Each structure stands twice: as C-alpha cells, then as structure tokens.
Amino acid sequence: YQLCSLFKQEAATQNIPIIFISTLGEPFNQIEAFAPGGVDYITLPFDLDKLMVRIDNQLQLQAARSEIKLLNQELEKRVEERTLELRQEL
C-alpha cells in the first residue's frame, strides 16, 4: 500500500494503473488497496485469462482518459480563441 501511495504522489508514476494481487480476500483488504490509488484487486489463486482481461481493461481506460484530456484541452483552446474573437467584435 505504501509503494502505491508513493507512486501516486510522483508526477512521473501517478498515472500507472496499479493492480493488487494478494492472498487476502477480505473486503477490508480490498478497500485498503483502493485507498492509496489501486485500480483493481485480485485474490490468489487467480485465472491468468481473467488477469489479462483486467490488465487490458485498465490500459484501455488509461488510453481513453488520455484522449479525453487532449480533447478537453483542444476544446478549452477553441473556447478561449472564440471568446477573444467575440470580444474584438464588440
């Protein structure tokens, strides 16, 4: 949990999705893993195919977030440009 917390505090590593794998399956343990920024929690033993699907899911979510961030930045830029144009027209 401490390592996850440290990763989430650093700009270079804060966007890395962290999936916990543990023998501890109690809800308390899972909540503890999500609190510092974990994105998923898998208990042992696990099925490799399910693990790969979860990893793929997290990578797709990360890519979607990046795309949304870029689109939002572009939209904000367009709004600023249009606002300046409208002010100049007045």
C-alpha positions, 0 to 999 in steps of 0.5 A: 500500500505504501509503494502505491501511495508513493507512486501516486504522489510522483508526477512521473508514476501517478498515472500507472494503473496499479493492480493488487494481487494478494492472498487476502480476500477480505473486503477490508483488504480490498478497500485498503488497496483502493485507498492509496490509488489501486485500480483493481484487486485480485485474490490468489489463486487467480485465472491468468485469462481473467488477469489479462482481461483486467490488465487490458481493461485498465490500459484501455481506460488509461488510453481513453482518459488520455484522449479525453484530456487532449480533447478537453484541452483542444476544446478549452483552446477553441473556447478561449480563441472564440471568446477573444474573437467575440470580444474584438467584435464588440 
